[in-house]
Amino acid sequence: MRLAAAHQLIEKLIGPSFAYEPLAAVWVNTLLTPAALEATKALVRLLLQREREGDLDGPAGLRQQLDAVPTEALLASIRRHRLECLLHGDPLVARLLPELQAALQVLARRETMAALALTGLTREMAALFERVGIPMLVIKGIPLALQTTGSLTARGRGDLDLLVDPRQLPAAVALLESAGFSRCPGEFPRQLGSVWGRYSRWAGYEFSLVRQSPAGLQWIDLHWALSNVRAPLPGFALAWQCGEQLDLNGQLVRTLSRLHAFRHACAHAAKDEWMCLRNLIDIHRLADQLKGCDLGRLRHQPTVRWSGAVTHAVTANVALHHLNRGRPSAGSARAMMRAAHAQARPWRSQGPGPWTPQSWASTVGRLLLLSRAPRDWLRTLLFFTLLPGAFSDPETGEDRGLAGFLQARIIRLRQRLDERQSSNQAANASLPAADSKPKEVAARSN
């Protein structure tokens, strides 16, 4: 979690005691039941169909399906998949889920207020970069909400993601720091021009900055590439050239074109194993805005083909169905299986249990499949082996040399092995002894 990774900076900004929303535990740490997840998907599918076709009524069995899920479980699923803004305003949802209407209204209002705050920050940063002449695109967030829904607040809250030319990265960092933002220690080398700084810029694609405002913490994810798996996505120059300019309350903001936004949404969802239904809704809405020929040219990209299959399984989007020529490939079928597991897990969880070499290899292997470019394979392997964040001391924020990096990685590996051993011991201790039951039976018989 980002807050855990940057806790030293947060304590410096707002003190050791910061507000925690108790309700977050309800959905962040909840393993969703299959019934709750399937009912949520059915509700999403219906609402998206109503967007396309008008005032349709729900299928006959939907009310029974929703009634079979406990209210708390259904609300946890809605929050886990960030669907408050989609559901709260539809009159059909009010009829189907009357007991949830008050809660959805409150949650959607919070999302709306957070989106308005994000809009203000987006406008501020667009004006700041425009004033000094540094080209910058805002990706996802408010511009994507406008592109897909025409509303600033329809996607709810989020961080601000900025994409700059890699050559302008040091200048962009200096500009953000002049505006009160601070880089998070332990995430990336501070000296961007050093040997390890240049390596980290090649292997990585983003790091975070944070600022304390009267309304709370403001986060910016500063990108110089859209992903470390770069072959399926445009570089900055092409993204800027093809970009779309939007008007945010009088401030012009440049963002990705609809086609590039679609490709990025597919790659982003694939990287996260399609864990969030809100991200699939973005793919669905962008696909509806693109011509079929545009989608057909992207069929060869695994991230597009697999994300199309996963999204079609949820939204029944016909255009996405054609990406797999009417029948999912073996890769698309595996993607749908991964998505089903990821969508039921707690938010951004990589699965239960401590780190293991097998889990590391599984993550790296999964990401290697997202591109066919050898350079992306090398970049991914190095990123997860020589982590850019390990070149920065999380306590001081100072850069480590190679010796410090190796020492830190050895210490971390020992910690992980100790965690794994402790977990195994705890699991073994919780099991009854193998011969305990026979002994108890023998004692009773005597």
C-alpha positions in Angstrom: 0.0 0.0 0.0 1.3 3.5 -0.9 0.5 4.8 2.6 2.6 2.1 4.3 5.5 2.7 1.9 5.6 6.4 2.6 4.7 6.4 6.3 7.8 8.4 7.3 6.9 11.2 5.0 3.2 11.2 6.1 4.2 11.4 9.7 6.5 14.4 8.9 3.6 16.1 7.1 0.7 15.5 9.4 2.1 13.8 12.5 2.1 10.1 13.6 -1.7 10.0 14.1 -3.6 10.4 10.9 -7.3 9.8 10.2 -8.3 6.3 9.2 -11.7 5.5 7.8 -13.1 2.5 9.7 -15.4 1.7 6.9 -12.5 1.0 4.7 -11.8 -2.3 6.4 -15.2 -3.5 5.3 -14.2 -3.6 1.7 -10.4 -3.3 1.5 -9.8 -6.5 3.5 -12.9 -8.4 2.4 -12.7 -11.6 0.4 -15.8 -11.4 -1.7 -18.2 -14.4 -1.9 -18.9 -15.8 -5.3 -22.6 -14.9 -5.0 -21.9 -11.3 -4.1 -19.4 -10.9 -7.0 -21.8 -12.5 -9.6 -24.7 -10.4 -8.4 -22.6 -7.2 -8.7 -21.5 -8.2 -12.2 -25.1 -8.8 -13.2 -26.1 -5.4 -11.9 -23.2 -3.7 -13.8 -24.2 -5.5 -17.0 -27.8 -4.3 -16.7 -26.8 -0.7 -16.0 -24.4 -0.6 -19.0 -27.1 -2.1 -21.2 -29.5 0.7 -20.0 -26.8 3.2 -21.0 -26.8 1.9 -24.6 -30.4 0.9 -25.1 -32.5 3.1 -22.8 -34.9 2.5 -19.9 -34.8 -1.3 -19.8 -36.2 -3.3 -16.9 -34.1 -5.9 -15.0 -34.2 -9.6 -15.9 -36.8 -11.7 -14.0 -34.2 -13.5 -12.0 -32.0 -10.5 -11.0 -34.1 -9.5 -8.0 -33.9 -13.0 -6.6 -30.2 -13.1 -7.3 -29.7 -9.8 -5.4 -32.0 -10.9 -2.6 -30.0 -14.1 -2.1 -26.9 -12.0 -1.2 -26.6 -10.5 2.3 -26.8 -6.7 2.2 -23.4 -6.2 3.8 -21.7 -8.6 1.3 -23.3 -6.8 -1.6 -22.2 -3.4 -0.3 -18.7 -4.7 0.3 -18.6 -5.9 -3.3 -19.8 -2.6 -4.7 -17.2 -0.6 -2.7 -14.4 -3.1 -3.5 -15.1 -2.5 -7.3 -15.6 1.2 -6.9 -19.1 1.3 -8.3 -20.8 3.8 -6.0 -21.0 6.5 -8.7 -22.4 4.1 -11.3 -25.2 2.7 -9.1 -26.4 5.5 -6.9 -28.3 7.6 -9.4 -30.2 4.9 -11.4 -33.9 4.6 -10.4 -33.8 0.9 -11.2 -31.1 0.3 -8.6 -33.3 2.2 -6.1 -36.1 -0.3 -6.8 -33.9 -3.3 -6.7 -31.8 -2.4 -3.7 -34.0 -0.1 -1.5 -32.1 -1.0 1.6 -28.8 0.2 0.1 -30.0 3.5 -1.3 -29.1 5.6 1.7 -25.6 4.1 2.0 -25.0 4.4 -1.8 -26.0 8.1 -1.7 -23.6 8.8 1.1 -20.7 6.9 -0.5 -21.4 8.5 -3.9 -21.4 11.9 -2.4 -18.0 11.3 -0.9 -16.7 10.0 -4.3 -18.2 13.1 -6.0 -16.5 15.5 -3.5 -13.2 13.7 -3.9 -13.6 13.9 -7.7 -14.2 17.6 -7.5 -11.1 18.0 -5.4 -9.2 16.0 -8.0 -10.5 18.3 -10.7 -9.1 21.3 -8.9 -5.7 19.7 -8.5 -5.8 18.6 -12.2 -6.5 22.2 -13.3 -3.8 23.6 -11.0 -1.2 21.2 -12.4 -2.2 21.8 -16.0 -1.8 25.5 -15.5 1.5 25.1 -13.7 3.1 23.0 -16.5 1.6 25.2 -19.2 3.1 28.3 -17.5 6.6 27.0 -17.6 6.2 25.3 -21.1 6.8 21.7 -20.0 4.6 19.4 -22.2 2.4 17.1 -20.0 -0.6 14.9 -20.4 -3.0 13.9 -17.7 -3.9 10.2 -17.9 -6.9 8.4 -16.4 -8.6 10.4 -13.7 -10.9 13.3 -14.6 -10.0 13.5 -18.3 -11.0 9.8 -18.7 -14.2 10.5 -16.8 -15.0 13.2 -19.3 -14.1 11.0 -22.3 -16.2 8.0 -21.2 -19.2 9.7 -19.5 -19.1 13.5 -20.1 -19.1 14.0 -16.4 -16.2 15.2 -14.2 -17.3 13.1 -11.2 -18.6 9.9 -12.8 -15.5 7.8 -12.0 -15.2 9.1 -8.4 -11.9 9.5 -6.6 -8.3 8.8 -7.6 -4.8 10.0 -7.7 -3.5 12.5 -10.3 -1.4 10.7 -13.0 0.8 12.9 -15.1 2.8 11.8 -18.2 5.9 13.8 -19.2 8.7 13.5 -21.8 11.4 11.3 -20.2 13.9 14.0 -21.1 11.9 16.5 -19.1 11.6 14.4 -16.0 14.1 16.2 -13.8 12.5 19.6 -14.7 9.0 18.2 -14.0 10.2 17.0 -10.5 11.7 20.3 -9.7 8.5 22.1 -10.8 6.3 19.9 -8.6 8.7 20.3 -5.6 8.4 24.1 -6.1 4.6 23.7 -5.8 5.0 21.9 -2.4 5.1 18.3 -3.4 7.7 15.9 -1.9 9.0 12.6 -3.2 8.3 9.5 -1.2 11.5 8.0 0.4 12.3 4.4 -0.4 10.5 4.5 -3.8 13.1 5.8 -6.3 16.6 7.1 -6.5 16.7 10.8 -5.7 19.6 11.6 -8.1 17.9 11.0 -11.4 21.1 11.6 -13.4 23.2 9.1 -11.4 24.1 5.6 -12.8 21.3 4.0 -10.7 19.0 6.9 -11.4 19.3 6.4 -15.1 18.9 2.7 -14.8 15.8 3.2 -12.7 14.3 5.6 -15.2 14.9 2.9 -17.9 13.4 0.0 -15.9 10.7 2.0 -14.1 8.0 4.2 -15.4 6.5 6.2 -12.5 7.0 7.4 -8.9 4.8 9.3 -6.5 4.9 12.7 -4.9 2.7 13.9 -2.1 1.6 17.3 -0.7 -0.4 18.2 2.4 -3.3 20.5 1.6 -6.1 21.9 3.8 -8.3 19.2 2.4 -5.8 16.4 3.1 -3.0 14.6 1.3 -2.7 15.1 -2.5 -1.0 12.4 -4.5 0.6 12.7 -7.9 1.9 9.7 -9.8 4.5 11.1 -12.2 5.0 9.0 -15.3 7.5 9.2 -18.1 6.1 6.0 -19.7 2.6 4.5 -19.6 4.0 1.1 -18.3 7.2 -0.7 -17.9 5.8 -3.1 -20.6 6.0 -0.4 -23.3 5.7 -2.1 -26.7 1.8 -2.3 -26.7 1.6 1.4 -25.8 2.6 4.7 -27.3 5.7 6.6 -26.2 5.3 10.2 -25.0 6.0 11.8 -28.4 3.2 9.9 -30.1 0.8 10.2 -27.2 1.3 14.0 -27.2 1.0 14.3 -31.0 -2.3 12.3 -31.0 -3.5 13.7 -27.7 -6.9 15.2 -27.1 -7.4 18.6 -25.4 -10.3 19.0 -22.9 -11.7 22.0 -21.2 -11.9 21.7 -17.4 -13.8 24.7 -16.2 -11.8 27.1 -18.4 -8.5 25.3 -18.1 -7.3 23.3 -21.1 -5.9 19.9 -20.2 -4.3 17.5 -22.7 -4.9 13.8 -22.3 -4.6 10.6 -24.4 -6.6 10.1 -27.5 -9.6 7.8 -27.2 -7.7 5.0 -29.0 -4.6 5.4 -26.8 -6.7 5.6 -23.7 -8.3 2.3 -24.7 -5.0 0.7 -25.2 -3.7 2.0 -21.9 -6.9 0.9 -20.1 -6.4 -2.6 -21.5 -2.8 -2.7 -20.5 -3.4 -1.2 -17.0 -6.2 -3.7 -16.3 -4.1 -6.6 -17.5 -1.2 -5.6 -15.3 -3.6 -5.7 -12.3 -5.2 -9.0 -13.4 -8.4 -7.2 -14.2 -9.1 -7.0 -10.5 -11.5 -3.9 -10.6 -14.8 -3.8 -12.4 -14.6 0.0 -12.6 -11.5 -0.4 -14.9 -13.4 -2.9 -17.1 -16.3 -0.4 -17.4 -13.7 2.2 -18.7 -12.7 -0.4 -21.4 -16.3 -1.1 -22.3 -17.2 2.6 -22.7 -14.1 3.4 -24.7 -14.7 0.5 -27.0 -18.2 1.8 -27.7 -16.6 5.0 -28.9 -14.1 3.5 -31.3 -14.7 2.2 -34.8 -14.6 -1.6 -35.3 -11.6 -1.2 -37.7 -9.6 0.5 -34.9 -10.2 -2.4 -32.6 -9.5 -5.0 -35.3 -6.0 -3.6 -35.8 -5.3 -4.2 -32.1 -6.2 -7.9 -32.1 -2.6 -8.9 -32.2 -1.8 -7.2 -28.8 -2.3 -9.7 -25.9 -3.3 -6.9 -23.5 -6.1 -5.8 -25.7 -7.3 -9.2 -26.7 -7.3 -10.6 -23.1 -8.8 -7.4 -21.6 -11.4 -7.5 -24.3 -12.4 -11.1 -23.4 -12.5 -10.3 -19.6 -14.6 -7.2 -20.2 -17.0 -8.9 -22.6 -17.6 -11.6 -19.9 -18.8 -8.8 -17.6 -20.5 -6.3 -19.9 -21.4 -8.4 -23.0 -19.9 -5.7 -25.3 -20.2 -7.1 -28.9 -17.2 -5.0 -30.2 -15.0 -6.6 -27.6 -16.3 -10.0 -28.4 -15.0 -9.7 -32.0 -11.5 -9.1 -30.7 -11.3 -12.9 -30.1 -13.1 -13.7 -33.4 -16.2 -14.9 -31.4 -14.4 -17.5 -29.3 -11.8 -16.8 -26.6 -8.3 -18.1 -27.2 -6.4 -20.2 -24.7 -4.7 -17.0 -23.4 -8.0 -15.2 -23.1 -9.5 -18.2 -21.2 -6.6 -18.1 -18.8 -7.1 -14.3 -18.4 -10.8 -14.8 -17.5 -9.8 -17.4 -14.8 -7.2 -15.0 -13.3 -9.7 -12.2 -13.4 -12.3 -14.2 -11.5 -9.8 -14.9 -8.7 -8.4 -11.3 -8.6 -11.9 -9.8 -8.5 -12.8 -11.7 -5.4 -9.6 -10.9 -3.5 -9.1 -7.9 -1.3 -8.1 -4.6 -3.0 -4.7 -4.9 -4.7 -3.9 -8.1 -2.9 -1.4 -10.4 -4.5 -2.9 -13.4 -2.6 -2.6 -14.7 0.9 0.7 -15.7 2.5 4.2 -14.4 2.7 6.6 -13.8 -0.2 8.0 -16.9 -1.8 10.3 -17.5 -4.8 7.3 -19.1 -6.4 5.1 -16.1 -6.0 7.9 -13.8 -7.4 8.3 -16.1 -10.4 4.6 -16.2 -10.9 4.3 -12.4 -10.9 7.2 -11.9 -13.3 6.1 -14.7 -15.6 2.6 -13.3 -15.8 3.9 -9.8 -16.7 6.3 -11.2 -19.3 3.3 -12.5 -21.2 1.9 -9.0 -21.6 4.4 -8.1 -24.4 6.1 -9.8 -27.2 9.1 -7.4 -27.2 12.4 -8.8 -25.9 13.3 -5.3 -24.5 10.1 -5.4 -22.4 11.0 -8.9 -21.1 14.5 -7.7 -20.0 13.0 -4.5 -18.5 10.5 -6.6 -16.5 13.1 -9.1 -15.2 15.4 -6.3 -14.1 12.7 -4.2 -12.6 11.7 -7.1 -10.2 15.3 -8.1 -9.6 17.1 -4.7 -9.2 14.2 -2.8 -7.8 14.5 1.0 -8.3 13.0 1.6 -4.9 15.8 -0.4 -3.2 18.4 2.3 -4.3 16.7 4.7 -1.9 16.8 4.5 1.9 13.2 4.5 3.1 14.3 6.1 6.4 16.3 9.0 5.1 15.4 9.2 1.4 19.1 9.2 0.6 20.4 7.2 -2.4 22.3 3.9 -1.8 25.2 2.8 -3.9 25.5 -0.7 -5.3 26.9 -2.0 -2.0 24.1 -0.4 0.0 21.6 -1.8 -2.4 23.0 -5.4 -2.1 23.1 -5.1 1.7 19.5 -3.9 1.8 18.3 -6.7 -0.5 20.1 -9.3 1.6 18.4 -8.0 4.8 15.0 -7.9 3.1 15.5 -11.5 1.8 16.3 -12.7 5.3 13.2 -10.9 6.6 11.0 -12.6 4.0 12.4 -16.0 4.7 11.9 -15.4 8.4 8.3 -14.3 7.7 7.7 -17.4 5.6 9.2 -19.7 8.4 7.1 -18.0 11.1 4.0 -18.4 8.9 4.7 -22.1 8.4 5.3 -22.6 12.1 2.0 -20.8 12.9 0.1 -23.0 10.4 1.6 -26.2 11.8 0.9 -25.1 15.4 -2.8 -24.6 14.5 -3.1 -28.2 13.2 -3.9 -30.9 15.7 -1.2 -33.5 16.2 -1.5 -36.4 13.8 -2.1 -39.0 16.5 -4.1 -36.9 18.9 -7.5 -38.3 18.0 -6.4 -42.0 18.3 -4.9 -41.2 21.7 -8.1 -39.6 22.9 -10.2 -42.6 21.7 -7.8 -44.9 23.5 -8.0 -43.0 26.7 -11.8 -43.0 26.6 -11.9 -46.8 25.9 -9.7 -47.4 28.9 
